[in-house]
Amino acid sequence: MRSGGIFDYDQRKVNIIELQEQTQNPNFWNDPDEARRIMKKLDHEKSMVKSWDRLDELRESIKVYQEFLDEGEDIGDELQQEVKKLEKGIEELELRNMLRGDDDHRDAVLTFNPGAGGTESQDWAEMLYRMYTRWAKKHDYDISVLEYQQGDVAGLKSATIQVEGEFAYGFLKAESGVHRLVRISPFDSNSRRHTSFCSMFVSPLVDDTIEVDIDESKVELQRFRASGAGGQHVNKTETAVRLIWEGELSDGTEQRVVAECQQERSQKQNREKAMTLLKSKIYELEKQIKERKKEKLENSKKDIEWGSQIRSYVFHPYNMVKDHRTDHETSNTDAVMDGELDEFINEYLLSISASDKTE
């Protein structure tokens, strides 16, 4: 099974050979940034070819099952399972092929910021925290909790996690924005309906191949004691670090960016990690400025309020999760909150891919 177009198998094999030849050049590492870019492109091409080979094996397996079925063997269920695997594999490959952005292959950093409303919004933020960690585990991504500030009554005041693995940012960039919840509050003795908001900020984790210039004189360092998810105490000394940067972005707007880290054992390590997170956030803001100039994104600096949300989660008076960018919706709210987000992410990626093709 070979395909032209975006899945041009033969061309990808040629690309691999050409890229491998470049890596064998004695001067290959003279330009480390370019060398890393080529290596990542090579890894991507190899991964796509390997995935296509697996689909090819599935297709051959289906042919064998079909032959047995034609001969009267009772293997209809097995054949259906193989067909479903093939369909799912093709869909996943199509989505991965869309992730061609410069940063799509990177790890993702997710920051949770509850809106106004105290306990209600903080509890909602923790529900989203649980939803995304479950999604990540379903996809075999590794998760590092970089910062977690427990709410006064329930939920969380703020949290930052790193989702590690191939294309983590490419998929999770779809989740950046304001998420709105409508439900009967478990904290209201009168059982009234409440609306809560939580802002999600998703950025790619920067590495040595990306330069983000920060005037460190504009970075304020704060130290505090770390506290873990669920309230457990991590450290009795002030090893946790909060960095606050206030400055002007490339479009002239003033921005205040905060990054925290409490996962490392020493203050020095936490400061280094927090600086990486700070640069990652600033880098994402600059990326959005460039994308807005191309009219691909609306202003990302949204207030956590009505009208700015990307997705609504309604638990009362009916069950519905709806994405306001794609109009994709489902009534299976339990599945969504358990991390079943692929349909929403896929629809978003398809929508921006279609938008790119029409420009």
Secondary structure, DSSP 8 states (H G I E B T S, - for coil): --B-GGGBHHHHHHHHHHHHHHHTSTTGGGSHHHHHHHHHHHHHHHHHHHHHHHHHHHHHHHHHHHHHHHTT-S-HHHHHHHHHHHHHHHHHHHHHHH--STTTTS-EEEEEEE-SSTHHHHHHHHHHHHHHHHHHHHTT-EEEEEEEEE-SSSSEEEEEEEEESTTHHHHHGGG-EEEEEEEE-TT-TT--EEEEEEEEEEEE---TTS-----GGGEEEEEE--B-GGG-B--SSS-EEEEEEEEE-TTS-EEEEEEEE--SSSHHHHHHHHHHHHHHHHHHHHHHHHHHHTTSS--S---SSTT-EEEEEE-SSS-EEEETTT--EES-HHHHHTT--HHHHHHHHHHHHHHHHH-
